[in-house]
Amino acid sequence: MKIDRKIVERAATLSRIEMEPENVEPMVRFFRDIIGHFKVLEKCDTTGVDPFSSLEDEPCPLRGDGPVRWDIGDEALDAAPHKEGRFFQVPAIGGEEGPDEV
Amino acid sequence: MRYEQMDASSIASAVTRGEVSAVEAVSASLDRIGSLEPRLNALITVMEERALERAAYVDGQVASGCDPGPLAGVPVVVKDNMCTRGVRTTCGSRILGDWEPPYDAAVVELFEKAGAVIVGKSNMDEFAMGSSTEHSYFGPASNPRDISRVPGGSSGGSAASAAAGYVPIALGSDTGGSIRQPAAFCGVHGLKPTYGMVSRWGLVAFASSLDQIGPFGRSVGDIALAMDVISSHDPRDSTCSRRERPSFRDGASSPAVKGMRIGIVREFLEGPLDPSLKRSIEGTASVLVSSGCAMVEVSLEESASFGLPCYYIIAPAEASSNLARFDGVRYGFREEAPDLVSQFTRTRSSGFGEEVKRRILTGTFVLSSGYYDAYYLTALKVRKRICEEFDRAFRSVDVILMPVAPSLPFRKGDLLDDPISMYMSDVFTLPVNLAGLPGMTVFTGLEPSGLPTSVQLVAPRWQDRRLIECAAVIEERFGCPPVAEGGAL
């Protein structure tokens, strides 16, 4: 597999991260190095091995199945960069003029 | 009274008996921080006001005859990825630079309920991604044993705080070695408990199948005391076990190691390893043998060969998912933009540092269509093999003795531009996280250069107390870590 700018730029787009032009080539080199290390795993015989899903020495402890009242909505909203009333405020998805509520 | 030399139980006893006040103990800690912090940068936030208020509350409890708890008046530091209500919790990142959580992490609740007083939030690699505490938006921390060197990471600020005598106990988190490696670099003890032993409610997630909270301390007794306080079931963390916890303090005060079989890992001693650290393993083995333990050679060939690449697929994959929540909408830093997607992208691009971006991109890549099976799914299968390999090893031994890191603490800047070499710092610690095992760094001495040596002990899941017992025997021979002067003239 060829590791090139296209692969790095695709990963950046999916990650919602914009790469400065001067940082793309160092990231391509990093990808080549780290993926080279990943290839070592091909030497591990995983035939018939189930993928790890959890540490299996006990079942996941479950909470009680009942409603819980949380009254920290106002405090949580206080942490938002922008809010209006009981809503987080963000720009419109399509970029229309002015902020919109979601 | 030299508080920086005292262990937590001595401070708590003196406060409980009314011989000293919590305010006095906490003020001494704040003075120590004030004098050394300009050189160490171990803390992102010093909580002077809240600490003194809390100390006064503890003194009030003592005065009114209430039990103030086993950590009465003990100053402590917590890593800045653990939520503190109304006190900023930055994760060492610009993106959370001024975020004040509306709630306390479970470990913060438990510490305060036990009478501890949090004096500061410690410096760390951004979102716990790093091995040197150089990847912090708030600047690098220094190693108090030699300020030209790194304190390790990612919990470098917590390790430095304990080593420099700011506090007797500090809390860190460990995803691939982030308690054990900085403990080794700063010359203190540090314990990563079994996955599921300590609640992670209020810990900002890095890689959820690997993260675990644990203590640093300058005595095994303090590590045990901290574990007795923080290890309990918490229904708010669905991975936190209901299983009954042992008394760690009993393990520290009455270690029963006679007859234990200690595993020495051939593969870990054959690779690159500083000679002083190899001698440390040999010296520790002699101490344990003279205490009635038997040494048994074990093989962890797959962990040694595949642990690092396996970890650097799984941890970034989980990180890319966990860190998707930082988008500038609900909390933290926001970069304004005319549309929503641009706002996400600009916020994340400005808010995250370079190492975090590297890991998010790596994680996104291994999870993306066309590469998932080749990398992520393969890594999950290899992880299963590593778990099984440890299970096999623990059929013939009770505890494994191995190095913490391949080298003594390196100089600041030496590995900053070489991320893969930095990742190698964790080669001995991260297999332990992959298998969900408890692991402990135990201080074994100072080299003539003043740099510390240590060993790592690993036990089967839920046998954390065995680590405390072995560590108590080792400490009896090598002594407690001395307080570092933090470059003071």
HADDOCK unambig.tbl for C-alpha pairs under 7 A between the chains (distance, minus, plus):
assign (segid A and resid 11 and name CA) (segid B and resid 361 and name CA) 5.49 0.50 0.50
assign (segid A and resid 11 and name CA) (segid B and resid 364 and name CA) 5.88 0.50 0.50
assign (segid A and resid 11 and name CA) (segid B and resid 365 and name CA) 5.46 0.50 0.50
assign (segid A and resid 12 and name CA) (segid B and resid 361 and name CA) 5.97 0.50 0.50
assign (segid A and resid 15 and name CA) (segid B and resid 360 and name CA) 6.88 0.50 0.50
assign (segid A and resid 15 and name CA) (segid B and resid 361 and name CA) 6.49 0.50 0.50
assign (segid A and resid 15 and name CA) (segid B and resid 364 and name CA) 6.48 0.50 0.50
assign (segid A and resid 16 and name CA) (segid B and resid 344 and name CA) 6.50 0.50 0.50
assign (segid A and resid 16 and name CA) (segid B and resid 345 and name CA) 4.67 0.50 0.50
assign (segid A and resid 16 and name CA) (segid B and resid 348 and name CA) 6.99 0.50 0.50
assign (segid A and resid 17 and name CA) (segid B and resid 345 and name CA) 5.17 0.50 0.50
assign (segid A and resid 17 and name CA) (segid B and resid 348 and name CA) 5.98 0.50 0.50
assign (segid A and resid 17 and name CA) (segid B and resid 349 and name CA) 5.08 0.50 0.50
assign (segid A and resid 18 and name CA) (segid B and resid 345 and name CA) 6.24 0.50 0.50
assign (segid A and resid 18 and name CA) (segid B and resid 349 and name CA) 5.65 0.50 0.50
assign (segid A and resid 37 and name CA) (segid B and resid 309 and name CA) 5.95 0.50 0.50
assign (segid A and resid 38 and name CA) (segid B and resid 309 and name CA) 5.05 0.50 0.50
assign (segid A and resid 41 and name CA) (segid B and resid 306 and name CA) 6.17 0.50 0.50
assign (segid A and resid 46 and name CA) (segid B and resid 381 and name CA) 6.18 0.50 0.50
assign (segid A and resid 46 and name CA) (segid B and resid 382 and name CA) 6.69 0.50 0.50
assign (segid A and resid 49 and name CA) (segid B and resid 381 and name CA) 5.94 0.50 0.50
assign (segid A and resid 50 and name CA) (segid B and resid 381 and name CA) 5.97 0.50 0.50
assign (segid A and resid 51 and name CA) (segid B and resid 377 and name CA) 6.64 0.50 0.50
assign (segid A and resid 51 and name CA) (segid B and resid 380 and name CA) 4.73 0.50 0.50
assign (segid A and resid 51 and name CA) (segid B and resid 381 and name CA) 4.11 0.50 0.50
assign (segid A and resid 51 and name CA) (segid B and resid 384 and name CA) 6.36 0.50 0.50
assign (segid A and resid 52 and name CA) (segid B and resid 380 and name CA) 4.92 0.50 0.50
assign (segid A and resid 52 and name CA) (segid B and resid 381 and name CA) 5.80 0.50 0.50
assign (segid A and resid 52 and name CA) (segid B and resid 383 and name CA) 6.17 0.50 0.50
assign (segid A and resid 52 and name CA) (segid B and resid 384 and name CA) 4.99 0.50 0.50
assign (segid A and resid 60 and name CA) (segid B and resid 238 and name CA) 6.60 0.50 0.50
assign (segid A and resid 60 and name CA) (segid B and resid 239 and name CA) 6.35 0.50 0.50
assign (segid A and resid 61 and name CA) (segid B and resid 238 and name CA) 6.02 0.50 0.50
assign (segid A and resid 61 and name CA) (segid B and resid 241 and name CA) 6.69 0.50 0.50
assign (segid A and resid 61 and name CA) (segid B and resid 242 and name CA) 7.00 0.50 0.50
assign (segid A and resid 62 and name CA) (segid B and resid 238 and name CA) 6.61 0.50 0.50
assign (segid A and resid 63 and name CA) (segid B and resid 235 and name CA) 5.96 0.50 0.50
assign (segid A and resid 75 and name CA) (segid B and resid 102 and name CA) 5.94 0.50 0.50
assign (segid A and resid 76 and name CA) (segid B and resid 102 and name CA) 6.49 0.50 0.50
assign (segid A and resid 79 and name CA) (segid B and resid 99 and name CA) 6.65 0.50 0.50
assign (segid A and resid 79 and name CA) (segid B and resid 330 and name CA) 6.65 0.50 0.50
assign (segid A and resid 79 and name CA) (segid B and resid 331 and name CA) 4.95 0.50 0.50
assign (segid A and resid 80 and name CA) (segid B and resid 329 and name CA) 6.34 0.50 0.50
assign (segid A and resid 80 and name CA) (segid B and resid 330 and name CA) 4.48 0.50 0.50
assign (segid A and resid 80 and name CA) (segid B and resid 331 and name CA) 4.44 0.50 0.50
assign (segid A and resid 80 and name CA) (segid B and resid 332 and name CA) 6.98 0.50 0.50
assign (segid A and resid 81 and name CA) (segid B and resid 329 and name CA) 6.76 0.50 0.50
assign (segid A and resid 81 and name CA) (segid B and resid 330 and name CA) 6.93 0.50 0.50
assign (segid A and resid 81 and name CA) (segid B and resid 331 and name CA) 6.20 0.50 0.50
assign (segid A and resid 81 and name CA) (segid B and resid 332 and name CA) 6.81 0.50 0.50
assign (segid A and resid 81 and name CA) (segid B and resid 334 and name CA) 6.56 0.50 0.50
assign (segid A and resid 88 and name CA) (segid B and resid 329 and name CA) 6.74 0.50 0.50
assign (segid A and resid 88 and name CA) (segid B and resid 330 and name CA) 6.63 0.50 0.50
assign (segid A and resid 90 and name CA) (segid B and resid 329 and name CA) 6.71 0.50 0.50
assign (segid A and resid 90 and name CA) (segid B and resid 340 and name CA) 6.68 0.50 0.50
assign (segid A and resid 91 and name CA) (segid B and resid 338 and name CA) 6.19 0.50 0.50
assign (segid A and resid 91 and name CA) (segid B and resid 339 and name CA) 5.16 0.50 0.50
assign (segid A and resid 91 and name CA) (segid B and resid 340 and name CA) 5.32 0.50 0.50
assign (segid A and resid 92 and name CA) (segid B and resid 339 and name CA) 5.44 0.50 0.50
assign (segid A and resid 92 and name CA) (segid B and resid 340 and name CA) 5.89 0.50 0.50
assign (segid A and resid 93 and name CA) (segid B and resid 339 and name CA) 5.44 0.50 0.50
assign (segid A and resid 93 and name CA) (segid B and resid 340 and name CA) 4.75 0.50 0.50
assign (segid A and resid 93 and name CA) (segid B and resid 341 and name CA) 6.87 0.50 0.50
assign (segid A and resid 94 and name CA) (segid B and resid 339 and name CA) 5.95 0.50 0.50
assign (segid A and resid 95 and name CA) (segid B and resid 338 and name CA) 5.45 0.50 0.50
assign (segid A and resid 95 and name CA) (segid B and resid 339 and name CA) 3.97 0.50 0.50
